[in-house]
Amino acid sequence: MAVTSSSERGSWNSKLGFILAAAGSAVGLGNIWGFPTKVATEGGGAYLVIYLLCTFLIGFPVMVAELSIGRKSGKNPVGAFKALSSNKFFPLVGLWGVICGVMILSFYTVIAGWAFGYAFEEIFYYLGWDAAAAWLTDTGNGPKNALIASVFMLGTIKIITGGVSNGIEKATKTMMPMLIGIIVIMIGYVLTQPGASEGVKEYLLPDFSRINAGLIFSAMGQAFFSLSLGMGALITYGSYLSKKENIPQAAAFVTLADVGIAFLAGLMIIPAMYVAQAAGIEIFVGDQLASSTDLVFQILPALFHTIGGAVGLILGVVFFLLLSIAALTSTISLLEVPVAFVIDEYSVPRKKAAYGVGLGILVISIIISFNPALIGTFDSIFNNLGLPIGGLLMCIFVGFVWKTDSALSEMEHGFEGIKQTLFAKVWPVFIWIICPAAIAYNIISNFL
């Protein structure tokens, strides 16, 4: 196996840096628009309750497992499985996670580019430059998609070349507080507008009669994706974690941060939808709420245009900058996984690995830029199915190959006496039975 210096791999400077970076990995476009629109279309407050339960009962235990694998091995997803077991199958599981991350990043940069472009569309619309604004809003324009996706990818590569502490940690320490601040400001404005109260009721008052198997599986899938599970991102981030850190505590903080930001995003987006409806903008197609893509790239821009003036301009630009920041915190982690794989397994210097891997993925992004219909296909294969499959196999590995007792021994670094706690009695049951069963049922339902 290739040997890599610790200086090439790097480490977190602080627990806060790790938590913000891991939360940034989890917080992305799925939280800012995917989660709120699923709440609105699939059960309102009832969906919110089930999502919270799935996040803590399914997502949190798997996150603890991934972080433990990463810290114990000090490796990327492929190297981690090699280091912890002689089993030849599980390094392929790690490789599958790397592939899923690469393919998700390839279309994620295109969507992120749309969000970034819309920030400028708001400016061009305000200035009366209709042709330029229309050019930026054409999501089927291949050259435009490729151009902005390239800018976004190059920005991501630049951050990754800075390493763990001076690149990822430094960037997320700046972006995460900014992201939270923008959401809070937007909530403050939206909740004062006509129609917002109806959206708040839809969001916060659960109708438990709407809970069914489909809602539960959807909430579980959303929880899994929003926490960046199953693709090796948290194995990689865990490999940079100090032995002094308490893994269950760190995982709890990351989960709370992710859930908290998703909740705030819902409190911003769902009332905004009803504000748009009160302003005469159609938010339903027949009796169905508009899709998440239509919501973000048609309904909300129309709302900002309807508000008009400097207020509409500021709200529009700030909102799409929010989406861009959320996307960037996720693209950083998505790129770091294959970069860490190349650094560890092939002893490639970080800068060379970052540019080589990033530009390689950009080639796929450019192909998707000219064929946006591929986004749905890739999302179904690598996100909706790929990540749960990866998570299921990680549970099997920790539960029955590496063993939960070995994982708990790793957790004793930073949490002395953990084996005598209630956590040590309950967590293995989730890894052995509850999480695998729930994830497997979700996978089978997706196939069916």
ZATI-234216 format. One record per residue (C-alpha): z, x, y; residue in three letters. Coordinates in steps of 0.001 Angstrom, whole numbers, plus 500000, padded with zeros to 6 digits. Each point is the difference from the previous one (the first is absolute). Layout:
BEGIN
       c3       c1       c2   residuo
        Z        X        Y       ALA
...
//
This chain:
BEGIN
       c3       c1       c2   residuo
   500000   500000   500000       MET
   499239   501179   503513       ALA
   502921   501320   502000       VAL
   500385   498976   503608       THR
   502386   501438   502545       SER
   502596   497673   501423       SER
   498788   500899   503462       SER
   496632   498410   499192       GLU
   501697   496837   498704       ARG
   502651   499762   502724       GLY
   503065   497743   500193       SER
   501553   497364   502261       TRP
   502142   501273   502870       ASN
   502333   497003   499904       SER
   500829   496784   498173       LYS
   498783   498029   503025       LEU
   496681   501838   499848       GLY
   499573   499089   496342       PHE
   500994   496354   500539       ILE
   497604   499566   502927       LEU
   497177   501724   498100       ALA
   500574   497964   496825       ALA
   500372   496797   502031       ALA
   496821   500950   501870       GLY
   498252   500361   496660       SER
   501200   496520   499067       ALA
   499336   498410   503404       VAL
   496312   499484   500573       GLY
   497332   497377   500510       LEU
   501393   498132   496978       GLY
   503268   499446   501886       ASN
   498550   499263   503406       ILE
   497372   497472   499013       TRP
   499889   499651   496206       GLY
   503622   498931   499605       PHE
   500094   497482   502901       PRO
   496803   498248   498898       THR
   501221   499777   496402       LYS
   503208   498448   501293       VAL
   497986   497502   502017       ALA
   497531   499079   497242       THR
   502160   500179   496870       GLU
   503337   498401   500733       GLY
   501426   500765   503425       GLY
   503721   500706   499897       GLY
   500026   499542   496215       ALA
   497575   502914   499627       TYR
   502211   502102   502287       LEU
   503044   499389   497765       VAL
   498118   500871   496779       ILE
   498475   503090   501639       TYR
   503455   501263   500971       LEU
   501290   499457   496458       LEU
   496988   501758   498456       CYS
   500318   502926   502384       THR
   503622   500699   499107       PHE
   499954   498968   496317       LEU
   496640   501538   499012       ILE
   498933   502391   502763       GLY
   503298   501775   500660       PHE
   500728   501016   496360       PRO
   496461   501363   499578       VAL
   500287   501916   503296       MET
   503212   501652   498762       VAL
   498169   500993   496804       ALA
   497053   501509   501890       GLU
   502215   501974   502381       LEU
   502004   501342   497055       SER
   496850   501145   498198       ILE
   498761   501702   503172       GLY
   503209   501817   500908       ARG
   500771   501162   496467       LYS
   496497   501444   499490       SER
   499260   501173   503560       GLY
   496380   499130   499272       LYS
   497136   497629   500711       ASN
   499540   496969   497647       PRO
   497958   501923   497415       VAL
   502182   503111   500056       GLY
   503160   497884   499921       ALA
   499161   498385   496670       PHE
   498962   503389   498586       LYS
   503292   501540   501081       ALA
   502242   497253   498598       LEU
   498363   499380   496631       SER
   497640   501583   497470       SER
   498337   496615   499530       ASN
   496287   500402   500800       LYS
   499447   496395   501056       PHE
   502232   499757   503046       PHE
   498287   502703   502096       PRO
   497000   497632   499763       LEU
   502248   497286   501452       VAL
   500714   502345   502905       GLY
   496294   500671   500373       LEU
   499325   496246   500004       TRP
   502466   499653   502878       GLY
   498212   502757   501924       VAL
   496624   498289   499391       ILE
   501368   496617   501144       CYS
   501330   501579   503202       GLY
   496669   501716   500661       VAL
   497993   496804   499528       MET
   502407   497887   502065       ILE
   499821   502592   502790       LEU
   496190   499936   499860       SER
   499852   496338   501079       PHE
   503256   500005   501955       TYR
   498515   502393   502565       THR
   497119   497580   500585       VAL
   502362   497086   500666       ILE
   502225   502253   502122       ALA
   496887   500962   501952       GLY
   499326   496320   500694       TRP
   503525   499598   501413       ALA
   499656   503139   502123       PHE
   496614   498856   501292       GLY
   501363   496615   501012       TYR
   502478   501660   502367       ALA
   496979   501227   501984       PHE
   498237   496653   499551       GLU
   502796   498382   501986       GLU
   499377   502473   502851       ILE
   496224   499516   499929       PHE
   500389   496203   499964       TYR
   502320   500178   503021       TYR
   497485   502168   501869       LEU
   497170   497594   499177       GLY
   498153   502488   497807       TRP
   499016   497315   497501       ASP
   497407   502043   498119       ALA
   502440   502858   499345       ALA
   502733   497533   498992       ALA
   497626   498233   497587       ALA
   499011   503360   498481       TRP
   503649   500805   499258       LEU
   500690   496576   498467       THR
   497074   500177   497554       ASP
   501808   500920   496770       THR
   496658   500131   498190       GLY
   498651   502765   502250       ASN
   499809   502985   497631       GLY
   499530   502835   502529       PRO
   502831   498657   502183       LYS
   502294   499551   496992       ASN
   499246   503532   498792       ALA
   500571   501514   503447       LEU
   503423   498443   500591       ILE
   501123   500506   496380       ALA
   499110   503689   500414       SER
   502138   500261   503135       VAL
   502897   498354   498183       PHE
   499663   502250   496965       MET
   499814   503168   502109       LEU
   503194   498950   501784       GLY
   501701   499506   496631       THR
   498781   503391   498748       ILE
   501298   501696   503147       LYS
   503502   498627   499396       ILE
   499959   501007   496317       ILE
   499017   503589   500844       THR
   503289   500311   501927       GLY
   501902   499767   496728       GLY
   502962   497866   499027       VAL
   502485   500680   502820       SER
   497682   500993   502855       ASN
   497250   497569   499088       GLY
   501057   496864   498102       ILE
   503650   499878   501083       GLU
   499295   500837   503641       LYS
   497222   497397   500258       ALA
   501972   497185   498352       THR
   503113   500719   502101       LYS
   497823   499242   503022       THR
   497910   497145   498617       MET
   502615   497905   498185       MET
   502288   499384   503020       PRO
   496863   499289   502065       MET
   498780   497504   497385       LEU
   503340   498167   499883       ILE
   500213   499925   503804       GLY
   496519   498482   500322       ILE
   500782   497302   497415       ILE
   503226   499037   501788       VAL
   498230   499782   503375       ILE
   497210   497874   498515       MET
   502554   497676   498357       ILE
   501780   499598   503323       GLY
   496784   498855   501675       TYR
   498650   497817   497185       VAL
   503219   498015   499532       LEU
   499911   498852   503631       THR
   496550   498420   499610       GLN
   499099   496340   499245       PRO
   499657   499352   496258       GLY
   502118   502977   498913       ALA
   502931   497832   498848       SER
   497814   498301   497387       GLU
   499088   503412   498596       GLY
   503666   501054   499916       VAL
   500886   496870   498008       LYS
   497171   500658   497533       GLU
   501222   503553   499567       TYR
   503772   499601   499813       LEU
   500605   496566   498478       LEU
   499234   500250   496253       PRO
   498632   497084   498002       ASP
   501055   501005   496486       PHE
   497784   497325   498431       SER
   497054   502273   500829       ARG
   501252   502737   497638       ILE
   497788   500378   496932       ASN
   498788   502781   497695       ALA
   497094   500879   502293       GLY
   502294   500426   503005       LEU
   502405   502193   498017       ILE
   497227   502285   498700       PHE
   498451   500265   503447       SER
   503358   500930   501551       ALA
   500628   502566   497265       MET
   496591   501585   500531       GLY
   500568   500103   503758       GLN
   503414   501636   499510       ALA
   498521   502602   497677       PHE
   497144   500928   502323       PHE
   502090   499916   503179       SER
   502451   502541   498520       LEU
   497165   502404   499005       SER
   501028   499842   496339       LEU
   497849   500955   497027       GLY
   497719   502515   501716       MET
   502277   503037   499978       GLY
   500679   500051   503737       ALA
   503755   499772   499490       LEU
   499917   502541   497164       ILE
   498316   502360   502455       THR
   502388   499203   502856       TYR
   502930   500268   497589       GLY
   498850   503497   499015       SER
   500757   501146   503570       TYR
   503493   498456   499931       LEU
   503112   502182   500147       SER
   502445   500003   497079       LYS
   502677   499034   502531       LYS
   498465   496580   500585       GLU
   501270   496839   498311       ASN
   496881   498531   498363       ILE
   501157   496358   499555       PRO
   501298   499961   503571       GLN
   496766   501485   501370       ALA
   497944   497478   497986       ALA
   502154   497166   501341       ALA
   499433   501134   503597       PHE
   496234   500222   499443       VAL
   499933   496549   498380       THR
   502038   498490   502847       LEU
   497718   501617   502588       ALA
   496897   498664   498268       ASP
   501418   496498   499627       VAL
   501308   500026   503553       GLY
   496650   500920   501514       ILE
   498168   497490   497784       ALA
   502432   497307   501163       PHE
   499455   500925   503657       LEU
   496234   500007   499478       ALA
   500220   496477   498607       GLY
   502100   498932   502976       LEU
   497232   501336   502234       MET
   496847   498880   498161       ILE
   500852   496513   498700       ILE
   501221   498608   503347       PRO
   496969   501680   501633       ALA
   497742   498001   497675       MET
   501519   496748   501210       TYR
   499863   501189   503604       VAL
   496265   500502   499421       ALA
   499740   496489   498562       GLN
   501816   498580   503051       ALA
   497453   501834   502160       ALA
   497172   498144   498244       GLY
   498988   502752   497572       ILE
   499276   498802   496456       GLU
   502230   501741   497451       ILE
   499099   497874   496990       PHE
   496798   499921   497955       VAL
   500077   496495   498550       GLY
   503577   499606   498827       ASP
   500436   503723   499349       GLN
   501333   502560   502430       LEU
   497424   502580   501036       ALA
   499916   503207   497958       SER
   502020   503018   501108       SER
   496840   501797   501129       THR
   498852   497009   502064       ASP
   503489   499669   501453       LEU
   500169   503581   501228       VAL
   496398   500557   501019       PHE
   499061   496534   501295       GLN
   502929   497684   500739       ILE
   502389   502439   501708       LEU
   497260   501653   502136       PRO
   498939   496486   501050       ALA
   503622   499311   500983       LEU
   500180   503169   502097       PHE
   496688   499088   501658       HIS
   501279   496469   500695       THR
   503140   501376   501655       ILE
   497696   502177   502085       GLY
   500745   502254   502918       GLY
   502210   503059   499864       ALA
   502495   498278   497659       VAL
   497322   499205   497416       GLY
   498629   503541   500275       LEU
   503397   501644   499541       ILE
   500957   497762   497074       LEU
   496675   500606   498259       GLY
   500024   503766   500435       VAL
   503672   500295   499004       VAL
   499532   497823   496909       PHE
   497054   501979   498660       PHE
   501712   503283   500798       LEU
   502909   498651   497937       LEU
   497631   499387   497088       LEU
   498512   503474   500420       SER
   503430   501676   499964       ILE
   501032   498003   496915       ALA
   496766   500993   498271       ALA
   500441   503674   500887       LEU
   503527   500164   498563       THR
   498509   498793   496707       SER
   496851   502148   499979       THR
   502249   503050   500401       ILE
   501786   499285   496707       SER
   496801   498951   498249       LEU
   498392   503343   500858       LEU
   503108   502090   499314       GLU
   500022   498996   496298       VAL
   496600   501517   499047       PRO
   500598   502935   502378       VAL
   503309   500785   498253       ALA
   498178   499741   496652       PHE
   497418   502582   501088       VAL
   502658   502306   501498       ILE
   502217   499874   496897       ASP
   497437   500054   497226       GLU
   497388   502318   501503       TYR
   502039   502163   502433       SER
   497767   499021   502933       VAL
   501455   500648   503502       PRO
   501080   496796   501745       ARG
   497457   500088   502829       LYS
   497099   500581   497638       LYS
   501282   497316   497614       ALA
   500442   497471   502818       ALA
   496498   500444   501390       TYR
   498363   500242   496577       GLY
   501641   496879   498606       VAL
   499873   498035   503268       GLY
   496319   500632   500638       LEU
   499212   499216   496360       GLY
   501699   496605   500336       ILE
   498195   499486   503318       LEU
   496685   500129   498139       VAL
   501132   496961   497978       ILE
   501230   498343   503214       SER
   496566   500441   501586       ILE
   498349   498370   496974       ILE
   502419   497076   500371       ILE
   499295   499906   503754       SER
   496436   499017   499199       PHE
   501058   497663   497162       ASN
   503206   498235   501153       PRO
   499742   497587   497058       ALA
   501291   502871   497837       LEU
   503417   499654   501652       ILE
   500832   496860   498015       GLY
   498936   501598   496720       THR
   501952   503207   500589       PHE
   503037   498025   501170       ASP
   500013   497929   496794       SER
   499612   502996   497680       ILE
   502122   502702   501590       PHE
   502543   497985   501975       ASN
   500567   496655   498285       ASN
   499716   501401   496457       LEU
   500226   503786   500341       GLY
   503372   500205   501729       LEU
   501874   497575   497695       PRO
   498556   501786   496959       ILE
   501235   503312   501415       GLY
   503419   498520   500723       GLY
   500292   498500   496513       LEU
   499188   503337   498350       LEU
   502488   501816   502261       MET
   502726   497596   498849       CYS
   499071   500699   496382       ILE
   500096   503746   500656       PHE
   503407   499965   501682       VAL
   501449   497461   497570       GLY
   498758   501338   496695       PHE
   498523   503509   500376       VAL
   501952   501904   502654       TRP
   502898   497522   499554       LYS
   502078   498237   502649       THR
   502970   502258   499223       ASP
   497929   503038   501067       SER
   499063   498184   503197       ALA
   503659   499181   500685       LEU
   500884   503657   499417       SER
   497479   500894   502717       GLU
   501552   497391   502287       MET
   503400   501646   499598       GLU
   498694   502611   502446       HIS
   500935   498244   503221       GLY
   501949   497222   498250       PHE
   502788   501584   498007       GLU
   501499   497655   497417       GLY
   497042   497608   499985       ILE
   500210   499618   496215       LYS
   503374   498290   500386       GLN
   498689   497409   502486       THR
   498665   496470   499501       LEU
   496583   501268   501130       PHE
   499805   502261   496916       ALA
   500626   496998   497738       LYS
   497596   497592   501726       VAL
   497062   502192   501069       TRP
   498970   501070   496449       PRO
   499786   496335   498951       VAL
   497527   499370   502806       PHE
   497920   503052   498997       ILE
   500115   499181   496265       TRP
   499433   496252   500132       ILE
   499874   498069   503262       ILE
   497527   502063   502064       CYS
   497530   500707   497134       PRO
   500040   496350   498914       ALA
   499447   498699   503521       ALA
   497263   502542   500778       ILE
   498238   499452   496643       ALA
   500015   496244   500539       TYR
   498551   500536   503468       ASN
   497207   502213   498601       ILE
   499135   497489   497283       ILE
   499937   497180   502561       SER
   497605   501989   502181       ASN
   497664   500522   497042       PHE
   500136   496336   499042       LEU
//
